[in-house]
């Protein structure tokens, strides 16, 4: 039997959407430059017209989704966490962390030395390891990929990765 | 578009560099299309930044070659391993795989190439014939019509969000909201920039697409990855059943002419509808083909006609989608959405200006569409049996390359790390949208059309001194308004009629 909980299904996405929509509406209303009407001529919408309207609409639609989720009592569960899905989610988490670390290393060291190509090679090695590829495959794959990137983007297109 | 401009463009496109890039695009497209999980949209999103380094003819040659080939190549895995390479090839697996099991894999692959070519070419001929009159009609369009046109595009996208209309609407609105970031199009007020100079120009569309359809898709594939299923699939790929002849006989070809012409017409019309892509066209054409067929019982059990109809329809969509994009500036599908971004990067705006200021480049695009079909016909027929080898690539092999190419591609757009950040955030959102079954199409369209909607709606109100009746007093805008209302009301009305019929049926039974 399914474990039905109020926070399953569309309740959380609905709540987040509603809160985001209302937050945009409130921010737009209190921000003085975002006027509902333009100062130039009567009846012409100002810079705040669309954001207020869209924020409000998003809030209402999010509320409807939240209420629908509550009515359905969590009969839809998106993350069916069996052992394999958990392992997949860990892989996604690791990939995200590795990419973020790569961004930090690339951006923080680019002025001191050309770090992009070594960093991308390292990222390729780490990702392939995360995806369970053999060391031999990993080394050949990374060499080919990095060589391709270097020849096409750095030499061919003169992209300034270290600027 | 006169015949002279088109033929001049065709002749000028026959240069070694354009042909090389068409073949290169076709090669990459075949790889992408044949591998399940990689779509034409992902390929175009990743390659678009690369094309900005080429002459625009060469860049478009590569993208158009890739697009046309990826759609036809989706049929390769549908035929050989019963797994559609792209969503548009779903119906090709119904008959194609059965033909392969009967030892007619070569013929199935040949039919896939030939009828994809026929569908694609007929749709391009329609594009050439009809785009100029449609574009000419839009000359009378002004701000009210353009704002409603953008709204119509959005309404279509929401209407075909299937069972997720509410979620489609949420993402459509979120996309438009995101497009309001940056300078206000009328008054140049800074909106949601939070002091960032990078946000002054708004959120770039292409990094969002790269993230959402690149790393976002990789994350989703990782999430749904099942090791045992993957191993079974890889084992199935290793099985080599004899493929046999590739070309159909003259008798077979004659028998397939009428059903495939009908499928081409359906594909072109469906393609022209914003957001209705190859999958919709393929399913509708296959279903109608079965209804009209002399041998409906063969459909789904290895019918050559069923395979030919599905192959024709999914490539016929391309010309239809291009017609909507080139003439109205509204994307027919996610690939044309990226092509709009690409044209904008080259300083061109789809719509009437493509047929006035940029008429020669429009002719080049049409010529490239024809040439792309010829190139994938040659490429597809000569490598039909070899293409089976492509399927031996495992999913994780692709994940690393796609992730890294997304980073490199989004940076190469403007040599700006901010675009990489946008791409990565879009990837995370794209993943969660897919997990929570939010259709991403309306979001993309909202982001792309949001500015067109807002700028023209406010411009229209400036024209009318704030009088909203401007949207109903002009015939063209009134017509568009009626279409929008009908689009939004269509599903609820259909449900109401069905419910009434059921209720009437039940009451008759009771009596």
Interface residues (C-beta under 8 A of the other chain):
Chain A: X10 X13 X17 X24 X33 X34 X38 X40 X41 X42 X43 X44 X45 X46 X47 X49 X50 X51 X54 X55 X57 X58 X61 X62 X64 X65 X68 X78 X79 X84 X85 X88 X89 X91 X92 X95 X96 X99 X100 X102 X103 X107 X120 X123 X124 X127 X128 X131 X132 X133 X141 X145 X149 X152 X153 X156 X157 X159 X160 X161 X163
Chain B: X50 X53 X166 X167 X169 X170 X173 X174 X176 X177 X180 X184 X186 X187 X189 X190 X191 X192 X215 X219 X222 X223 X224 X225 X226 X227 X396 X397 X399 X400 X401 X403 X404 X407 X408 X411 X412 X415 X417 X420 X421 X424 X428 X431 X435 X436 X437 X438 X454 X457 X458 X461 X462 X465 X466 X467
